[in-house]
């Protein structure tokens, strides 16, 4: 979850660490304060930053990356288990942009 005071460099280093230990699925979403008793939101992350982190995730070697303001760990989870599905979709998107 983003928006609770983390720095971009910390997020990217965490992503590298996860790839380094064999993690191949990553979900990144916006932290939302559930009640007044919980930590407040420090900032709302722009969708462009989520898109950038998705790209970085694939460049680092993740097989599946979901990154967006409303993403939660179960978001599109049925696709997480299909080896190569996320990476292939990402590569198709890149090809269409050329």
Beta strands, then each sheet from edge to edge (+ up, - down):
strand 1: 25-28
strand 2: 64-67
sheet 1: 1+ 2+
end
